[in-house]
Amino acid sequence: MNELDSWVGEPLDSRQLLAFLQLAKTGSFTLAAREMNLSQSAVSHSIRALEEAVGCRVFDRLTKKVVLTQAGEHLLHHAEKIFREMAAAKTSLAHLGKWGRGRLRIGATPTACQYILPAVLREFKESFPDFQIMIEPGDTPDAVEALRQSRIDLALALEPRREDGVEFIPVFKDELAFILPPLHPWAQARKVDRAELAKQNYVLYNRKSQTFRLVDEYFREERVTLHSFIELGSMEAIKELVKLGLGVSILASWIAQDEIASGALVALPLGRRKLVRSWGVMHWKGRRLTLAEETFIGLCRSVSENLLQRAGEV
């Protein structure tokens, strides 16, 4: 038996507690019954049932009035707290029922947090200014786990391997490319030397990520082993190391579009066979999305489309 079962088994009756509060307030069965639009016998029955439930008397019956016993004073403290909490819950739910109010908990990869979410949330707040938004950063496996634990409502991430119970809504696709400093021999020749692939130093996104898995599988199928690499969890740090000539990276062009446009970095195709990633929004399968959630997904599509157009990927 869990903790919830242990106290939900025999809860106090809220109507009996309400009668108790009214009687404690008025000190009279007659007045309490009048306040509650009940008969005096109905109030008396509620108090007797309450005393049977708690196992002791909560009122002393005097000639013309009733007064709280020591047990009754103790119960009064709890009863008032219970009804304050119930009133607060009702008010809170009433606010949630009003247009434009609510909560959206989003999981997102660090890349999405940096390059996609700022523009999405800026536009989202224009339509839902009173929404409370919470962001939980994490790579695709972390986002799936956060969904399973109900810590988030939606996750903007790369498509995972098959996950039971999780629905993936495609948003956009991108293509990974070699990202090089402009003085690298491949950048100078505007062509990748396939014989040199295994000899390069690489600066790659972290090993636990979906991107690393895709890159690793791609080169295994090409029968190339990437022997030497630096592993980082920040796209900005990866780009800086590449600029310094410390290695070659494998990123989507839209992530480095400003550096490519300025000539600080160069992008070259991986080869004849493309490495394409699928981005999307995940949620629990079968759960009906709210208007706010559907709006969020639509904004992710429009913002990512603009990013890809600027990078020349569409």
WOVENUR-V138369 format. One record per backbone hydrogen bond with DSSP energy under -1.0 kcal/mol. CO is the residue of the C=O (numbers start at 1). NH is the residue of the N-H. If there is no record, write none. Layout:
co->CO nh->NH
co->CO nh->NH
//
This chain:
co->2 nh->6
co->3 nh->7
co->4 nh->8
co->5 nh->9
co->13 nh->17
co->14 nh->18
co->15 nh->19
co->16 nh->20
co->17 nh->21
co->18 nh->22
co->19 nh->23
co->20 nh->24
co->21 nh->25
co->22 nh->26
co->23 nh->27
co->27 nh->66
co->28 nh->32
co->29 nh->33
co->30 nh->34
co->31 nh->35
co->32 nh->36
co->33 nh->38
co->39 nh->43
co->40 nh->44
co->41 nh->45
co->42 nh->46
co->43 nh->47
co->44 nh->48
co->45 nh->49
co->46 nh->50
co->47 nh->51
co->48 nh->52
co->49 nh->53
co->50 nh->54
co->51 nh->55
co->51 nh->56
co->58 nh->69
co->60 nh->67
co->65 nh->62
co->67 nh->60
co->69 nh->73
co->70 nh->74
co->71 nh->75
co->72 nh->76
co->73 nh->77
co->74 nh->78
co->75 nh->79
co->76 nh->80
co->77 nh->81
co->78 nh->82
co->79 nh->83
co->80 nh->84
co->81 nh->85
co->82 nh->86
co->83 nh->87
co->84 nh->88
co->85 nh->89
co->86 nh->90
co->87 nh->91
co->88 nh->92
co->89 nh->93
co->90 nh->94
co->91 nh->95
co->92 nh->96
co->93 nh->97
co->95 nh->98
co->98 nh->101
co->102 nh->132
co->104 nh->134
co->105 nh->153
co->105 nh->154
co->106 nh->136
co->107 nh->156
co->108 nh->138
co->109 nh->113
co->110 nh->114
co->111 nh->115
co->112 nh->116
co->112 nh->117
co->116 nh->120
co->117 nh->121
co->118 nh->122
co->119 nh->123
co->120 nh->124
co->121 nh->125
co->124 nh->128
co->128 nh->131
co->132 nh->104
co->134 nh->106
co->136 nh->108
co->139 nh->143
co->140 nh->144
co->141 nh->145
co->142 nh->146
co->143 nh->147
co->144 nh->148
co->145 nh->149
co->146 nh->151
co->147 nh->150
co->154 nh->107
co->155 nh->282
co->156 nh->109
co->157 nh->280
co->163 nh->166
co->165 nh->285
co->167 nh->283
co->169 nh->281
co->172 nh->279
co->174 nh->277
co->177 nh->251
co->178 nh->268
co->179 nh->249
co->180 nh->266
co->181 nh->184
co->184 nh->188
co->185 nh->189
co->186 nh->190
co->186 nh->191
co->193 nh->196
co->194 nh->197
co->196 nh->199
co->201 nh->248
co->202 nh->230
co->204 nh->232
co->206 nh->209
co->209 nh->213
co->210 nh->214
co->211 nh->215
co->212 nh->216
co->213 nh->217
co->214 nh->218
co->215 nh->219
co->216 nh->220
co->217 nh->221
co->218 nh->222
co->219 nh->224
co->220 nh->223
co->225 nh->227
co->228 nh->202
co->230 nh->204
co->232 nh->206
co->234 nh->238
co->235 nh->239
co->236 nh->240
co->237 nh->241
co->238 nh->242
co->239 nh->243
co->240 nh->244
co->241 nh->246
co->242 nh->245
co->248 nh->203
co->249 nh->179
co->251 nh->177
co->252 nh->255
co->256 nh->260
co->257 nh->261
co->258 nh->262
co->259 nh->264
co->259 nh->265
co->266 nh->180
co->268 nh->178
co->275 nh->176
co->277 nh->174
co->278 nh->159
co->279 nh->171
co->279 nh->172
co->280 nh->157
co->281 nh->169
co->282 nh->155
co->283 nh->167
co->284 nh->287
co->290 nh->294
co->291 nh->295
co->292 nh->296
co->293 nh->297
co->294 nh->298
co->295 nh->299
co->296 nh->300
co->297 nh->301
co->298 nh->302
co->299 nh->303
co->300 nh->304
co->301 nh->305
co->302 nh->306
co->303 nh->307
co->304 nh->308
co->305 nh->309
co->306 nh->310
co->307 nh->311
co->308 nh->313
//
